[in-house]
Protein backbone atom coordinates (compact mmCIF):
# COMPACT_ATOMS: atom_id res chain seq x y z
CA UNK A 1 0.00 0.00 0.00
CA UNK A 2 1.50 3.32 -1.02
CA UNK A 3 0.76 6.49 0.80
CA UNK A 4 0.92 9.85 -0.85
CA UNK A 5 1.71 12.91 1.15
CA UNK A 6 0.09 16.27 0.64
CA UNK A 7 3.33 17.47 -0.92
CA UNK A 8 3.27 14.70 -3.53
CA UNK A 9 -0.35 15.46 -4.37
CA UNK A 10 0.31 19.22 -4.70
CA UNK A 11 3.38 18.54 -6.81
CA UNK A 12 1.39 16.30 -9.13
CA UNK A 13 -1.32 18.96 -9.49
CA UNK A 14 1.25 21.67 -10.22
CA UNK A 15 3.03 19.49 -12.78
CA UNK A 16 -0.13 18.71 -14.71
CA UNK A 17 -2.96 21.18 -14.14
CA UNK A 18 -0.69 24.07 -13.13
CA UNK A 19 1.13 23.89 -16.45
CA UNK A 20 -2.16 23.79 -18.31
CA UNK A 21 -3.47 26.80 -16.36
CA UNK A 22 -0.32 28.83 -17.06
CA UNK A 23 -0.54 27.98 -20.76
CA UNK A 24 -4.18 29.06 -20.86
CA UNK A 25 -3.40 32.38 -19.12
CA UNK A 26 -0.52 32.99 -21.55
CA UNK A 27 -2.69 32.37 -24.61
CA UNK A 28 -5.45 34.66 -23.30
CA UNK A 29 -3.01 37.48 -22.52
CA UNK A 30 -1.35 37.22 -25.92
CA UNK A 31 -4.68 37.15 -27.78
CA UNK A 32 -6.33 39.94 -25.71
CA UNK A 33 -5.07 42.93 -27.79
CA UNK A 34 -6.19 41.27 -31.03
CA UNK A 35 -9.89 41.16 -30.18
CA UNK A 36 -12.20 42.46 -32.91
CA UNK A 37 -13.01 46.16 -32.63
CA UNK A 38 -10.03 47.05 -30.43
CA UNK A 39 -7.80 48.64 -33.10
CA UNK A 40 -8.81 52.22 -32.23
CA UNK A 41 -8.17 51.73 -28.52
CA UNK A 42 -4.85 50.00 -29.20
CA UNK A 43 -3.73 52.79 -31.54
CA UNK A 44 -4.71 55.42 -28.99
CA UNK A 45 -2.82 53.63 -26.21
CA UNK A 46 0.25 53.18 -28.43
CA UNK A 47 0.38 56.87 -29.34
CA UNK A 48 -0.44 58.36 -25.91
CA UNK A 49 3.23 58.81 -25.03
CA UNK A 50 3.73 61.09 -28.05
CA UNK A 51 0.89 63.45 -27.15
CA UNK A 52 1.61 66.76 -25.45
CA UNK A 53 -0.76 68.02 -22.81
CA UNK A 54 -1.60 70.94 -25.15
CA UNK A 55 -2.54 68.61 -28.03
CA UNK A 56 -6.21 68.04 -28.72
Wavefront OBJ file of the C-alpha trace (Angstrom):
o trace
v 0.000 0.000 0.000
v 1.497 3.324 -1.023
v 0.759 6.489 0.801
v 0.916 9.853 -0.853
v 1.707 12.907 1.153
v 0.094 16.266 0.640
v 3.335 17.471 -0.921
v 3.270 14.702 -3.531
v -0.347 15.463 -4.369
v 0.312 19.217 -4.701
v 3.376 18.541 -6.812
v 1.394 16.297 -9.129
v -1.321 18.960 -9.492
v 1.249 21.674 -10.220
v 3.026 19.493 -12.777
v -0.131 18.713 -14.712
v -2.957 21.175 -14.141
v -0.687 24.069 -13.128
v 1.128 23.892 -16.445
v -2.162 23.794 -18.313
v -3.475 26.800 -16.358
v -0.315 28.827 -17.062
v -0.543 27.980 -20.763
v -4.178 29.056 -20.859
v -3.397 32.377 -19.125
v -0.518 32.990 -21.554
v -2.693 32.367 -24.613
v -5.450 34.658 -23.305
v -3.008 37.477 -22.518
v -1.349 37.218 -25.920
v -4.679 37.147 -27.775
v -6.335 39.940 -25.713
v -5.069 42.931 -27.789
v -6.190 41.273 -31.032
v -9.891 41.157 -30.182
v -12.196 42.464 -32.909
v -13.006 46.158 -32.626
v -10.028 47.051 -30.434
v -7.804 48.638 -33.098
v -8.807 52.225 -32.234
v -8.168 51.730 -28.517
v -4.850 50.000 -29.197
v -3.728 52.785 -31.543
v -4.714 55.424 -28.986
v -2.818 53.628 -26.213
v 0.254 53.177 -28.431
v 0.378 56.873 -29.339
v -0.438 58.357 -25.914
v 3.230 58.809 -25.030
v 3.733 61.090 -28.048
v 0.890 63.452 -27.148
v 1.610 66.756 -25.454
v -0.761 68.021 -22.806
v -1.599 70.937 -25.154
v -2.539 68.614 -28.035
v -6.211 68.041 -28.716
l 1 2 3 4 5 6 7 8 9 10 11 12 13 14 15 16 17 18 19 20 21 22 23 24 25 26 27 28 29 30 31 32 33 34 35 36 37 38 39 40 41 42 43 44 45 46 47 48 49 50 51 52 53 54 55 56
